[in-house]
Amino acid sequence: MLLKQTLASVAAVLLFNSFAFAADTYKVDPLHTSVSFSVRHLGINNVKGKFKQFEGALVLEGNTLTEASGTIQVQSVDTGVEKRDNHLRTADFF
């Protein structure tokens, strides 16, 4: 009987430890995140813009970041000026 209790305790500890060290994946929430930029233009002003479509994820093991990935849809660029945005979407830039 003592052997069964010991094996059960060891199994419980091993199971608990596997959960304690399991990696956690966090996805970027597009409703609470933004991808923006600011570029100096002709030394006079800054052009600001953002990308409307993107996704990303972080993988943490404990307190250690083990992986980070993301994708930005270049066609979703928005600077507030349609003509400039259309030019940014060409091969001249992306």
PDB file of N, CA, C and O in Angstrom:
ATOM      1  N   MET A   1       0.826  -1.195   0.000  1.00  0.00           N
ATOM      2  CA  MET A   1       0.000   0.000   0.000  1.00  0.00           C
ATOM      3  C   MET A   1       0.869   1.258   0.000  1.00  0.00           C
ATOM      4  O   MET A   1       0.562   2.235  -0.684  1.00  0.00           O
ATOM      5  N   LEU A   2       1.940   1.226   0.762  1.00  0.00           N
ATOM      6  CA  LEU A   2       2.842   2.368   0.825  1.00  0.00           C
ATOM      7  C   LEU A   2       3.461   2.635  -0.540  1.00  0.00           C
ATOM      8  O   LEU A   2       3.653   3.793  -0.911  1.00  0.00           O
ATOM      9  N   LEU A   3       3.775   1.584  -1.294  1.00  0.00           N
ATOM     10  CA  LEU A   3       4.354   1.733  -2.632  1.00  0.00           C
ATOM     11  C   LEU A   3       3.372   2.436  -3.563  1.00  0.00           C
ATOM     12  O   LEU A   3       3.779   3.291  -4.349  1.00  0.00           O
ATOM     13  N   LYS A   4       2.095   2.093  -3.488  1.00  0.00           N
ATOM     14  CA  LYS A   4       1.082   2.732  -4.340  1.00  0.00           C
ATOM     15  C   LYS A   4       0.951   4.213  -4.004  1.00  0.00           C
ATOM     16  O   LYS A   4       0.829   5.043  -4.905  1.00  0.00           O
ATOM     17  N   GLN A   5       0.975   4.553  -2.714  1.00  0.00           N
ATOM     18  CA  GLN A   5       0.873   5.947  -2.300  1.00  0.00           C
ATOM     19  C   GLN A   5       2.103   6.731  -2.755  1.00  0.00           C
ATOM     20  O   GLN A   5       1.989   7.878  -3.186  1.00  0.00           O
ATOM     21  N   THR A   6       3.265   6.116  -2.659  1.00  0.00           N
ATOM     22  CA  THR A   6       4.497   6.770  -3.081  1.00  0.00           C
ATOM     23  C   THR A   6       4.485   7.015  -4.582  1.00  0.00           C
ATOM     24  O   THR A   6       4.837   8.101  -5.044  1.00  0.00           O
ATOM     25  N   LEU A   7       4.079   5.999  -5.343  1.00  0.00           N
ATOM     26  CA  LEU A   7       4.012   6.150  -6.802  1.00  0.00           C
ATOM     27  C   LEU A   7       2.982   7.212  -7.194  1.00  0.00           C
ATOM     28  O   LEU A   7       3.208   7.989  -8.121  1.00  0.00           O
ATOM     29  N   ALA A   8       1.869   7.240  -6.494  1.00  0.00           N
ATOM     30  CA  ALA A   8       0.849   8.247  -6.781  1.00  0.00           C
ATOM     31  C   ALA A   8       1.378   9.646  -6.480  1.00  0.00           C
ATOM     32  O   ALA A   8       1.111  10.584  -7.231  1.00  0.00           O
ATOM     33  N   SER A   9       2.125   9.792  -5.390  1.00  0.00           N
ATOM     34  CA  SER A   9       2.704  11.095  -5.035  1.00  0.00           C
ATOM     35  C   SER A   9       3.729  11.538  -6.063  1.00  0.00           C
ATOM     36  O   SER A   9       3.745  12.703  -6.460  1.00  0.00           O
ATOM     37  N   VAL A  10       4.585  10.619  -6.498  1.00  0.00           N
ATOM     38  CA  VAL A  10       5.597  10.944  -7.511  1.00  0.00           C
ATOM     39  C   VAL A  10       4.913  11.329  -8.818  1.00  0.00           C
ATOM     40  O   VAL A  10       5.324  12.289  -9.469  1.00  0.00           O
ATOM     41  N   ALA A  11       3.881  10.596  -9.209  1.00  0.00           N
ATOM     42  CA  ALA A  11       3.160  10.911 -10.442  1.00  0.00           C
ATOM     43  C   ALA A  11       2.515  12.293 -10.350  1.00  0.00           C
ATOM     44  O   ALA A  11       2.529  13.055 -11.317  1.00  0.00           O
ATOM     45  N   ALA A  12       1.954  12.612  -9.193  1.00  0.00           N
ATOM     46  CA  ALA A  12       1.323  13.925  -9.020  1.00  0.00           C
ATOM     47  C   ALA A  12       2.350  15.040  -9.114  1.00  0.00           C
ATOM     48  O   ALA A  12       2.086  16.069  -9.735  1.00  0.00           O
ATOM     49  N   VAL A  13       3.527  14.851  -8.502  1.00  0.00           N
ATOM     50  CA  VAL A  13       4.581  15.863  -8.557  1.00  0.00           C
ATOM     51  C   VAL A  13       5.063  16.050  -9.985  1.00  0.00           C
ATOM     52  O   VAL A  13       5.238  17.181 -10.438  1.00  0.00           O
ATOM     53  N   LEU A  14       5.279  14.951 -10.698  1.00  0.00           N
ATOM     54  CA  LEU A  14       5.727  15.047 -12.096  1.00  0.00           C
ATOM     55  C   LEU A  14       4.687  15.745 -12.954  1.00  0.00           C
ATOM     56  O   LEU A  14       5.036  16.568 -13.801  1.00  0.00           O
ATOM     57  N   LEU A  15       3.417  15.430 -12.749  1.00  0.00           N
ATOM     58  CA  LEU A  15       2.357  16.073 -13.508  1.00  0.00           C
ATOM     59  C   LEU A  15       2.298  17.557 -13.199  1.00  0.00           C
ATOM     60  O   LEU A  15       2.160  18.375 -14.108  1.00  0.00           O
ATOM     61  N   PHE A  16       2.401  17.914 -11.929  1.00  0.00           N
ATOM     62  CA  PHE A  16       2.381  19.326 -11.546  1.00  0.00           C
ATOM     63  C   PHE A  16       3.561  20.079 -12.153  1.00  0.00           C
ATOM     64  O   PHE A  16       3.392  21.189 -12.658  1.00  0.00           O
ATOM     65  N   ASN A  17       4.745  19.491 -12.110  1.00  0.00           N
ATOM     66  CA  ASN A  17       5.932  20.141 -12.667  1.00  0.00           C
ATOM     67  C   ASN A  17       5.821  20.328 -14.170  1.00  0.00           C
ATOM     68  O   ASN A  17       6.324  21.319 -14.699  1.00  0.00           O
ATOM     69  N   SER A  18       5.185  19.415 -14.866  1.00  0.00           N
ATOM     70  CA  SER A  18       5.041  19.584 -16.314  1.00  0.00           C
ATOM     71  C   SER A  18       4.148  20.780 -16.628  1.00  0.00           C
ATOM     72  O   SER A  18       4.348  21.454 -17.639  1.00  0.00           O
ATOM     73  N   PHE A  19       3.163  21.047 -15.770  1.00  0.00           N
ATOM     74  CA  PHE A  19       2.329  22.219 -15.976  1.00  0.00           C
ATOM     75  C   PHE A  19       3.079  23.487 -15.594  1.00  0.00           C
ATOM     76  O   PHE A  19       2.910  24.524 -16.235  1.00  0.00           O
ATOM     77  N   ALA A  20       3.891  23.415 -14.572  1.00  0.00           N
ATOM     78  CA  ALA A  20       4.616  24.591 -14.097  1.00  0.00           C
ATOM     79  C   ALA A  20       5.626  25.082 -15.127  1.00  0.00           C
ATOM     80  O   ALA A  20       5.895  26.281 -15.198  1.00  0.00           O
ATOM     81  N   PHE A  21       6.185  24.189 -15.919  1.00  0.00           N
ATOM     82  CA  PHE A  21       7.202  24.564 -16.886  1.00  0.00           C
ATOM     83  C   PHE A  21       6.697  24.543 -18.331  1.00  0.00           C
ATOM     84  O   PHE A  21       7.493  24.665 -19.262  1.00  0.00           O
ATOM     85  N   ALA A  22       5.401  24.392 -18.527  1.00  0.00           N
ATOM     86  CA  ALA A  22       4.842  24.390 -19.879  1.00  0.00           C
ATOM     87  C   ALA A  22       4.937  25.791 -20.472  1.00  0.00           C
ATOM     88  O   ALA A  22       4.808  26.789 -19.763  1.00  0.00           O
ATOM     89  N   ALA A  23       5.161  25.849 -21.755  1.00  0.00           N
ATOM     90  CA  ALA A  23       5.252  27.136 -22.447  1.00  0.00           C
ATOM     91  C   ALA A  23       3.858  27.734 -22.598  1.00  0.00           C
ATOM     92  O   ALA A  23       2.886  27.022 -22.847  1.00  0.00           O
ATOM     93  N   ASP A  24       3.780  29.046 -22.444  1.00  0.00           N
ATOM     94  CA  ASP A  24       2.538  29.783 -22.639  1.00  0.00           C
ATOM     95  C   ASP A  24       2.662  30.619 -23.903  1.00  0.00           C
ATOM     96  O   ASP A  24       3.665  31.306 -24.100  1.00  0.00           O
ATOM     97  N   THR A  25       1.652  30.564 -24.755  1.00  0.00           N
ATOM     98  CA  THR A  25       1.633  31.343 -25.990  1.00  0.00           C
ATOM     99  C   THR A  25       0.611  32.459 -25.856  1.00  0.00           C
ATOM    100  O   THR A  25      -0.543  32.230 -25.493  1.00  0.00           O
ATOM    101  N   TYR A  26       1.060  33.676 -26.158  1.00  0.00           N
ATOM    102  CA  TYR A  26       0.194  34.848 -26.095  1.00  0.00           C
ATOM    103  C   TYR A  26       0.078  35.442 -27.490  1.00  0.00           C
ATOM    104  O   TYR A  26       1.086  35.738 -28.132  1.00  0.00           O
ATOM    105  N   LYS A  27      -1.151  35.613 -27.955  1.00  0.00           N
ATOM    106  CA  LYS A  27      -1.380  36.205 -29.274  1.00  0.00           C
ATOM    107  C   LYS A  27      -1.639  37.701 -29.143  1.00  0.00           C
ATOM    108  O   LYS A  27      -2.243  38.157 -28.172  1.00  0.00           O
ATOM    109  N   VAL A  28      -1.176  38.450 -30.126  1.00  0.00           N
ATOM    110  CA  VAL A  28      -1.398  39.891 -30.157  1.00  0.00           C
ATOM    111  C   VAL A  28      -2.889  40.154 -30.371  1.00  0.00           C
ATOM    112  O   VAL A  28      -3.502  39.585 -31.273  1.00  0.00           O
ATOM    113  N   ASP A  29      -3.456  41.007 -29.550  1.00  0.00           N
ATOM    114  CA  ASP A  29      -4.859  41.378 -29.656  1.00  0.00           C
ATOM    115  C   ASP A  29      -4.954  42.655 -30.497  1.00  0.00           C
ATOM    116  O   ASP A  29      -4.584  43.729 -30.021  1.00  0.00           O
ATOM    117  N   PRO A  30      -5.444  42.559 -31.739  1.00  0.00           N
ATOM    118  CA  PRO A  30      -5.473  43.738 -32.609  1.00  0.00           C
ATOM    119  C   PRO A  30      -6.394  44.857 -32.117  1.00  0.00           C
ATOM    120  O   PRO A  30      -6.261  45.998 -32.560  1.00  0.00           O
ATOM    121  N   LEU A  31      -7.313  44.555 -31.222  1.00  0.00           N
ATOM    122  CA  LEU A  31      -8.184  45.596 -30.682  1.00  0.00           C
ATOM    123  C   LEU A  31      -7.468  46.455 -29.641  1.00  0.00           C
ATOM    124  O   LEU A  31      -7.895  47.573 -29.356  1.00  0.00           O
ATOM    125  N   HIS A  32      -6.386  45.936 -29.075  1.00  0.00           N
ATOM    126  CA  HIS A  32      -5.660  46.666 -28.031  1.00  0.00           C
ATOM    127  C   HIS A  32      -4.195  46.889 -28.389  1.00  0.00           C
ATOM    128  O   HIS A  32      -3.379  47.192 -27.519  1.00  0.00           O
ATOM    129  N   THR A  33      -3.863  46.739 -29.664  1.00  0.00           N
ATOM    130  CA  THR A  33      -2.485  46.875 -30.120  1.00  0.00           C
ATOM    131  C   THR A  33      -2.468  47.699 -31.396  1.00  0.00           C
ATOM    132  O   THR A  33      -3.436  47.702 -32.156  1.00  0.00           O
ATOM    133  N   SER A  34      -1.360  48.398 -31.628  1.00  0.00           N
ATOM    134  CA  SER A  34      -1.218  49.125 -32.890  1.00  0.00           C
ATOM    135  C   SER A  34       0.210  48.972 -33.396  1.00  0.00           C
ATOM    136  O   SER A  34       1.154  48.802 -32.624  1.00  0.00           O
ATOM    137  N   VAL A  35       0.337  49.038 -34.711  1.00  0.00           N
ATOM    138  CA  VAL A  35       1.653  49.035 -35.361  1.00  0.00           C
ATOM    139  C   VAL A  35       1.731  50.350 -36.121  1.00  0.00           C
ATOM    140  O   VAL A  35       1.045  50.541 -37.125  1.00  0.00           O
ATOM    141  N   SER A  36       2.568  51.248 -35.637  1.00  0.00           N
ATOM    142  CA  SER A  36       2.642  52.581 -36.240  1.00  0.00           C
ATOM    143  C   SER A  36       4.092  52.957 -36.515  1.00  0.00           C
ATOM    144  O   SER A  36       5.022  52.301 -36.046  1.00  0.00           O
ATOM    145  N   PHE A  37       4.263  54.021 -37.282  1.00  0.00           N
ATOM    146  CA  PHE A  37       5.596  54.497 -37.632  1.00  0.00           C
ATOM    147  C   PHE A  37       5.580  56.006 -37.823  1.00  0.00           C
ATOM    148  O   PHE A  37       4.528  56.620 -38.004  1.00  0.00           O
ATOM    149  N   SER A  38       6.761  56.579 -37.779  1.00  0.00           N
ATOM    150  CA  SER A  38       6.955  57.994 -38.038  1.00  0.00           C
ATOM    151  C   SER A  38       8.251  58.137 -38.827  1.00  0.00           C
ATOM    152  O   SER A  38       9.293  57.623 -38.419  1.00  0.00           O
ATOM    153  N   VAL A  39       8.181  58.840 -39.964  1.00  0.00           N
ATOM    154  CA  VAL A  39       9.339  58.987 -40.854  1.00  0.00           C
ATOM    155  C   VAL A  39       9.578  60.472 -41.105  1.00  0.00           C
ATOM    156  O   VAL A  39       8.650  61.213 -41.431  1.00  0.00           O
ATOM    157  N   ARG A  40      10.817  60.894 -40.953  1.00  0.00           N
ATOM    158  CA  ARG A  40      11.185  62.285 -41.233  1.00  0.00           C
ATOM    159  C   ARG A  40      11.101  62.505 -42.740  1.00  0.00           C
ATOM    160  O   ARG A  40      11.636  61.707 -43.511  1.00  0.00           O
ATOM    161  N   HIS A  41      10.437  63.576 -43.168  1.00  0.00           N
ATOM    162  CA  HIS A  41      10.221  63.866 -44.583  1.00  0.00           C
ATOM    163  C   HIS A  41      10.845  65.202 -44.950  1.00  0.00           C
ATOM    164  O   HIS A  41      10.393  66.249 -44.487  1.00  0.00           O
ATOM    165  N   LEU A  42      11.876  65.173 -45.777  1.00  0.00           N
ATOM    166  CA  LEU A  42      12.554  66.371 -46.283  1.00  0.00           C
ATOM    167  C   LEU A  42      13.094  67.275 -45.173  1.00  0.00           C
ATOM    168  O   LEU A  42      13.306  68.468 -45.388  1.00  0.00           O
ATOM    169  N   GLY A  43      13.311  66.709 -44.000  1.00  0.00           N
ATOM    170  CA  GLY A  43      13.849  67.494 -42.892  1.00  0.00           C
ATOM    171  C   GLY A  43      12.888  68.540 -42.356  1.00  0.00           C
ATOM    172  O   GLY A  43      13.268  69.352 -41.512  1.00  0.00           O
ATOM    173  N   ILE A  44      11.646  68.533 -42.832  1.00  0.00           N
ATOM    174  CA  ILE A  44      10.684  69.563 -42.439  1.00  0.00           C
ATOM    175  C   ILE A  44       9.669  69.028 -41.423  1.00  0.00           C
ATOM    176  O   ILE A  44       9.392  69.661 -40.404  1.00  0.00           O
ATOM    177  N   ASN A  45       9.130  67.858 -41.725  1.00  0.00           N
ATOM    178  CA  ASN A  45       8.095  67.308 -40.855  1.00  0.00           C
ATOM    179  C   ASN A  45       8.210  65.787 -40.785  1.00  0.00           C
ATOM    180  O   ASN A  45       9.017  65.175 -41.484  1.00  0.00           O
ATOM    181  N   ASN A  46       7.401  65.206 -39.944  1.00  0.00           N
ATOM    182  CA  ASN A  46       7.329  63.754 -39.814  1.00  0.00           C
ATOM    183  C   ASN A  46       6.024  63.257 -40.412  1.00  0.00           C
ATOM    184  O   ASN A  46       4.957  63.816 -40.157  1.00  0.00           O
ATOM    185  N   VAL A  47       6.119  62.206 -41.207  1.00  0.00           N
ATOM    186  CA  VAL A  47       4.932  61.537 -41.734  1.00  0.00           C
ATOM    187  C   VAL A  47       4.630  60.379 -40.791  1.00  0.00           C
ATOM    188  O   VAL A  47       5.484  59.527 -40.548  1.00  0.00           O
ATOM    189  N   LYS A  48       3.423  60.355 -40.268  1.00  0.00           N
ATOM    190  CA  LYS A  48       3.020  59.288 -39.355  1.00  0.00           C
ATOM    191  C   LYS A  48       2.031  58.375 -40.062  1.00  0.00           C
ATOM    192  O   LYS A  48       1.233  58.815 -40.889  1.00  0.00           O
ATOM    193  N   GLY A  49       2.101  57.122 -39.726  1.00  0.00           N
ATOM    194  CA  GLY A  49       1.187  56.155 -40.317  1.00  0.00           C
ATOM    195  C   GLY A  49       1.043  54.937 -39.440  1.00  0.00           C
ATOM    196  O   GLY A  49       1.675  54.822 -38.390  1.00  0.00           O
ATOM    197  N   LYS A  50       0.203  54.035 -39.890  1.00  0.00           N
ATOM    198  CA  LYS A  50      -0.036  52.792 -39.165  1.00  0.00           C
ATOM    199  C   LYS A  50      -0.412  51.692 -40.153  1.00  0.00           C
ATOM    200  O   LYS A  50      -0.736  51.945 -41.313  1.00  0.00           O
ATOM    201  N   PHE A  51      -0.355  50.484 -39.655  1.00  0.00           N
ATOM    202  CA  PHE A  51      -0.818  49.328 -40.425  1.00  0.00           C
ATOM    203  C   PHE A  51      -2.072  48.809 -39.740  1.00  0.00           C
ATOM    204  O   PHE A  51      -2.090  48.613 -38.525  1.00  0.00           O
ATOM    205  N   LYS A  52      -3.111  48.590 -40.520  1.00  0.00           N
ATOM    206  CA  LYS A  52      -4.397  48.178 -39.956  1.00  0.00           C
ATOM    207  C   LYS A  52      -4.519  46.673 -39.759  1.00  0.00           C
ATOM    208  O   LYS A  52      -5.319  46.230 -38.935  1.00  0.00           O
ATOM    209  N   GLN A  53      -3.742  45.872 -40.497  1.00  0.00           N
ATOM    210  CA  GLN A  53      -3.856  44.417 -40.400  1.00  0.00           C
ATOM    211  C   GLN A  53      -2.504  43.817 -40.007  1.00  0.00           C
ATOM    212  O   GLN A  53      -1.506  44.008 -40.700  1.00  0.00           O
ATOM    213  N   PHE A  54      -2.485  43.099 -38.901  1.00  0.00           N
ATOM    214  CA  PHE A  54      -1.272  42.472 -38.406  1.00  0.00           C
ATOM    215  C   PHE A  54      -1.656  41.382 -37.416  1.00  0.00           C
ATOM    216  O   PHE A  54      -2.782  41.333 -36.922  1.00  0.00           O
ATOM    217  N   GLU A  55      -0.699  40.515 -37.142  1.00  0.00           N
ATOM    218  CA  GLU A  55      -0.885  39.487 -36.123  1.00  0.00           C
ATOM    219  C   GLU A  55       0.478  39.144 -35.543  1.00  0.00           C
ATOM    220  O   GLU A  55       1.511  39.420 -36.151  1.00  0.00           O
ATOM    221  N   GLY A  56       0.468  38.546 -34.375  1.00  0.00           N
ATOM    222  CA  GLY A  56       1.730  38.182 -33.752  1.00  0.00           C
ATOM    223  C   GLY A  56       1.499  37.293 -32.556  1.00  0.00           C
ATOM    224  O   GLY A  56       0.376  37.132 -32.078  1.00  0.00           O
ATOM    225  N   ALA A  57       2.603  36.710 -32.076  1.00  0.00           N
ATOM    226  CA  ALA A  57       2.526  35.826 -30.917  1.00  0.00           C
ATOM    227  C   ALA A  57       3.851  35.834 -30.174  1.00  0.00           C
ATOM    228  O   ALA A  57       4.916  36.031 -30.761  1.00  0.00           O
ATOM    229  N   LEU A  58       3.759  35.615 -28.873  1.00  0.00           N
ATOM    230  CA  LEU A  58       4.931  35.480 -27.998  1.00  0.00           C
ATOM    231  C   LEU A  58       4.810  34.150 -27.272  1.00  0.00           C
ATOM    232  O   LEU A  58       3.720  33.759 -26.856  1.00  0.00           O
ATOM    233  N   VAL A  59       5.932  33.457 -27.121  1.00  0.00           N
ATOM    234  CA  VAL A  59       5.954  32.215 -26.362  1.00  0.00           C
ATOM    235  C   VAL A  59       6.875  32.422 -25.163  1.00  0.00           C
ATOM    236  O   VAL A  59       8.046  32.770 -25.315  1.00  0.00           O
ATOM    237  N   LEU A  60       6.329  32.202 -23.975  1.00  0.00           N
ATOM    238  CA  LEU A  60       7.086  32.353 -22.735  1.00  0.00           C
ATOM    239  C   LEU A  60       7.180  31.012 -22.021  1.00  0.00           C
ATOM    240  O   LEU A  60       6.199  30.275 -21.920  1.00  0.00           O
ATOM    241  N   GLU A  61       8.357  30.714 -21.536  1.00  0.00           N
ATOM    242  CA  GLU A  61       8.556  29.564 -20.651  1.00  0.00           C
ATOM    243  C   GLU A  61       9.017  30.129 -19.323  1.00  0.00           C
ATOM    244  O   GLU A  61      10.161  30.558 -19.176  1.00  0.00           O
ATOM    245  N   GLY A  62       8.119  30.123 -18.367  1.00  0.00           N
ATOM    246  CA  GLY A  62       8.404  30.801 -17.103  1.00  0.00           C
ATOM    247  C   GLY A  62       8.474  32.295 -17.365  1.00  0.00           C
ATOM    248  O   GLY A  62       7.516  32.883 -17.867  1.00  0.00           O
ATOM    249  N   ASN A  63       9.599  32.913 -17.032  1.00  0.00           N
ATOM    250  CA  ASN A  63       9.797  34.340 -17.288  1.00  0.00           C
ATOM    251  C   ASN A  63      10.679  34.594 -18.496  1.00  0.00           C
ATOM    252  O   ASN A  63      11.122  35.723 -18.707  1.00  0.00           O
ATOM    253  N   THR A  64      10.944  33.563 -19.295  1.00  0.00           N
ATOM    254  CA  THR A  64      11.857  33.682 -20.424  1.00  0.00           C
ATOM    255  C   THR A  64      11.094  33.707 -21.738  1.00  0.00           C
ATOM    256  O   THR A  64      10.295  32.814 -22.020  1.00  0.00           O
ATOM    257  N   LEU A  65      11.345  34.731 -22.536  1.00  0.00           N
ATOM    258  CA  LEU A  65      10.776  34.810 -23.877  1.00  0.00           C
ATOM    259  C   LEU A  65      11.556  33.857 -24.770  1.00  0.00           C
ATOM    260  O   LEU A  65      12.757  34.037 -24.970  1.00  0.00           O
ATOM    261  N   THR A  66      10.882  32.840 -25.311  1.00  0.00           N
ATOM    262  CA  THR A  66      11.570  31.846 -26.136  1.00  0.00           C
ATOM    263  C   THR A  66      11.294  32.015 -27.622  1.00  0.00           C
ATOM    264  O   THR A  66      12.051  31.521 -28.457  1.00  0.00           O
ATOM    265  N   GLU A  67      10.221  32.707 -27.951  1.00  0.00           N
ATOM    266  CA  GLU A  67       9.881  32.885 -29.367  1.00  0.00           C
ATOM    267  C   GLU A  67       8.987  34.108 -29.530  1.00  0.00           C
ATOM    268  O   GLU A  67       8.112  34.371 -28.705  1.00  0.00           O
ATOM    269  N   ALA A  68       9.221  34.843 -30.597  1.00  0.00           N
ATOM    270  CA  ALA A  68       8.369  35.978 -30.943  1.00  0.00           C
ATOM    271  C   ALA A  68       8.206  35.974 -32.452  1.00  0.00           C
ATOM    272  O   ALA A  68       9.186  35.831 -33.183  1.00  0.00           O
ATOM    273  N   SER A  69       6.974  36.131 -32.925  1.00  0.00           N
ATOM    274  CA  SER A  69       6.730  36.155 -34.361  1.00  0.00           C
ATOM    275  C   SER A  69       5.618  37.141 -34.670  1.00  0.00           C
ATOM    276  O   SER A  69       4.764  37.423 -33.830  1.00  0.00           O
ATOM    277  N   GLY A  70       5.642  37.654 -35.880  1.00  0.00           N
ATOM    278  CA  GLY A  70       4.604  38.593 -36.281  1.00  0.00           C
ATOM    279  C   GLY A  70       4.552  38.754 -37.786  1.00  0.00           C
ATOM    280  O   GLY A  70       5.534  38.510 -38.487  1.00  0.00           O
ATOM    281  N   THR A  71       3.405  39.163 -38.267  1.00  0.00           N
ATOM    282  CA  THR A  71       3.186  39.410 -39.689  1.00  0.00           C
ATOM    283  C   THR A  71       2.397  40.699 -39.835  1.00  0.00           C
ATOM    284  O   THR A  71       1.392  40.907 -39.156  1.00  0.00           O
ATOM    285  N   ILE A  72       2.863  41.560 -40.729  1.00  0.00           N
ATOM    286  CA  ILE A  72       2.168  42.814 -41.026  1.00  0.00           C
ATOM    287  C   ILE A  72       1.747  42.780 -42.485  1.00  0.00           C
ATOM    288  O   ILE A  72       2.559  42.489 -43.363  1.00  0.00           O
ATOM    289  N   GLN A  73       0.489  43.074 -42.743  1.00  0.00           N
ATOM    290  CA  GLN A  73      -0.008  43.156 -44.114  1.00  0.00           C
ATOM    291  C   GLN A  73       0.337  44.540 -44.659  1.00  0.00           C
ATOM    292  O   GLN A  73      -0.275  45.538 -44.280  1.00  0.00           O
ATOM    293  N   VAL A  74       1.313  44.586 -45.543  1.00  0.00           N
ATOM    294  CA  VAL A  74       1.816  45.852 -46.081  1.00  0.00           C
ATOM    295  C   VAL A  74       0.708  46.623 -46.793  1.00  0.00           C
ATOM    296  O   VAL A  74       0.693  47.853 -46.760  1.00  0.00           O
ATOM    297  N   GLN A  75      -0.199  45.929 -47.422  1.00  0.00           N
ATOM    298  CA  GLN A  75      -1.282  46.587 -48.155  1.00  0.00           C
ATOM    299  C   GLN A  75      -2.230  47.349 -47.233  1.00  0.00           C
ATOM    300  O   GLN A  75      -3.068  48.116 -47.710  1.00  0.00           O
ATOM    301  N   SER A  76      -2.111  47.150 -45.920  1.00  0.00           N
ATOM    302  CA  SER A  76      -2.999  47.840 -44.981  1.00  0.00           C
ATOM    303  C   SER A  76      -2.402  49.148 -44.458  1.00  0.00           C
ATOM    304  O   SER A  76      -2.913  49.714 -43.491  1.00  0.00           O
ATOM    305  N   VAL A  77      -1.318  49.640 -45.090  1.00  0.00           N
ATOM    306  CA  VAL A  77      -0.683  50.878 -44.649  1.00  0.00           C
ATOM    307  C   VAL A  77      -1.672  52.036 -44.754  1.00  0.00           C
ATOM    308  O   VAL A  77      -2.450  52.125 -45.705  1.00  0.00           O
ATOM    309  N   ASP A  78      -1.626  52.916 -43.765  1.00  0.00           N
ATOM    310  CA  ASP A  78      -2.540  54.065 -43.745  1.00  0.00           C
ATOM    311  C   ASP A  78      -1.811  55.267 -43.150  1.00  0.00           C
ATOM    312  O   ASP A  78      -1.483  55.285 -41.964  1.00  0.00           O
ATOM    313  N   THR A  79      -1.562  56.277 -43.998  1.00  0.00           N
ATOM    314  CA  THR A  79      -0.947  57.530 -43.536  1.00  0.00           C
ATOM    315  C   THR A  79      -1.949  58.675 -43.549  1.00  0.00           C
ATOM    316  O   THR A  79      -1.619  59.802 -43.179  1.00  0.00           O
ATOM    317  N   GLY A  80      -3.165  58.386 -43.973  1.00  0.00           N
ATOM    318  CA  GLY A  80      -4.181  59.423 -44.043  1.00  0.00           C
ATOM    319  C   GLY A  80      -4.223  60.139 -45.385  1.00  0.00           C
ATOM    320  O   GLY A  80      -5.080  60.994 -45.607  1.00  0.00           O
ATOM    321  N   VAL A  81      -3.287  59.788 -46.294  1.00  0.00           N
ATOM    322  CA  VAL A  81      -3.261  60.391 -47.634  1.00  0.00           C
ATOM    323  C   VAL A  81      -3.289  59.235 -48.638  1.00  0.00           C
ATOM    324  O   VAL A  81      -2.308  58.505 -48.778  1.00  0.00           O
ATOM    325  N   GLU A  82      -4.418  59.075 -49.335  1.00  0.00           N
ATOM    326  CA  GLU A  82      -4.612  57.927 -50.217  1.00  0.00           C
ATOM    327  C   GLU A  82      -3.547  57.821 -51.310  1.00  0.00           C
ATOM    328  O   GLU A  82      -3.056  56.730 -51.597  1.00  0.00           O
ATOM    329  N   LYS A  83      -3.193  58.952 -51.916  1.00  0.00           N
ATOM    330  CA  LYS A  83      -2.192  58.927 -52.985  1.00  0.00           C
ATOM    331  C   LYS A  83      -0.839  58.423 -52.457  1.00  0.00           C
ATOM    332  O   LYS A  83      -0.174  57.616 -53.107  1.00  0.00           O
ATOM    333  N   ARG A  84      -0.446  58.903 -51.288  1.00  0.00           N
ATOM    334  CA  ARG A  84       0.812  58.452 -50.681  1.00  0.00           C
ATOM    335  C   ARG A  84       0.720  56.973 -50.301  1.00  0.00           C
ATOM    336  O   ARG A  84       1.669  56.221 -50.520  1.00  0.00           O
ATOM    337  N   ASP A  85      -0.404  56.554 -49.739  1.00  0.00           N
ATOM    338  CA  ASP A  85      -0.580  55.152 -49.359  1.00  0.00           C
ATOM    339  C   ASP A  85      -0.474  54.233 -50.576  1.00  0.00           C
ATOM    340  O   ASP A  85       0.155  53.177 -50.506  1.00  0.00           O
ATOM    341  N   ASN A  86      -1.077  54.629 -51.673  1.00  0.00           N
ATOM    342  CA  ASN A  86      -0.988  53.824 -52.900  1.00  0.00           C
ATOM    343  C   ASN A  86       0.456  53.730 -53.391  1.00  0.00           C
ATOM    344  O   ASN A  86       0.878  52.680 -53.876  1.00  0.00           O
ATOM    345  N   HIS A  87       1.206  54.810 -53.267  1.00  0.00           N
ATOM    346  CA  HIS A  87       2.612  54.790 -53.667  1.00  0.00           C
ATOM    347  C   HIS A  87       3.429  53.887 -52.728  1.00  0.00           C
ATOM    348  O   HIS A  87       4.309  53.155 -53.181  1.00  0.00           O
ATOM    349  N   LEU A  88       3.137  53.941 -51.431  1.00  0.00           N
ATOM    350  CA  LEU A  88       3.837  53.090 -50.469  1.00  0.00           C
ATOM    351  C   LEU A  88       3.600  51.604 -50.735  1.00  0.00           C
ATOM    352  O   LEU A  88       4.448  50.775 -50.405  1.00  0.00           O
ATOM    353  N   ARG A  89       2.469  51.264 -51.321  1.00  0.00           N
ATOM    354  CA  ARG A  89       2.138  49.864 -51.585  1.00  0.00           C
ATOM    355  C   ARG A  89       2.845  49.304 -52.818  1.00  0.00           C
ATOM    356  O   ARG A  89       2.731  48.111 -53.098  1.00  0.00           O
ATOM    357  N   THR A  90       3.567  50.135 -53.552  1.00  0.00           N
ATOM    358  CA  THR A  90       4.257  49.686 -54.760  1.00  0.00           C
ATOM    359  C   THR A  90       5.606  49.072 -54.400  1.00  0.00           C
ATOM    360  O   THR A  90       6.022  49.079 -53.242  1.00  0.00           O
ATOM    361  N   ALA A  91       6.276  48.543 -55.417  1.00  0.00           N
ATOM    362  CA  ALA A  91       7.605  47.929 -55.243  1.00  0.00           C
ATOM    363  C   ALA A  91       8.667  48.969 -54.866  1.00  0.00           C
ATOM    364  O   ALA A  91       9.753  48.594 -54.424  1.00  0.00           O
ATOM    365  N   ASP A  92       8.383  50.257 -55.028  1.00  0.00           N
ATOM    366  CA  ASP A  92       9.328  51.305 -54.622  1.00  0.00           C
ATOM    367  C   ASP A  92       9.656  51.223 -53.134  1.00  0.00           C
ATOM    368  O   ASP A  92      10.755  51.590 -52.719  1.00  0.00           O
ATOM    369  N   PHE A  93       8.718  50.746 -52.338  1.00  0.00           N
ATOM    370  CA  PHE A  93       8.885  50.707 -50.891  1.00  0.00           C
ATOM    371  C   PHE A  93       8.879  49.290 -50.335  1.00  0.00           C
ATOM    372  O   PHE A  93       9.818  48.888 -49.648  1.00  0.00           O
ATOM    373  N   PHE A  94       7.826  48.533 -50.625  1.00  0.00           N
ATOM    374  CA  PHE A  94       7.704  47.199 -50.028  1.00  0.00           C
ATOM    375  C   PHE A  94       7.849  46.156 -51.106  1.00  0.00           C
ATOM    376  O   PHE A  94       7.779  44.960 -50.821  1.00  0.00           O
TER     377      PHE A  94
END
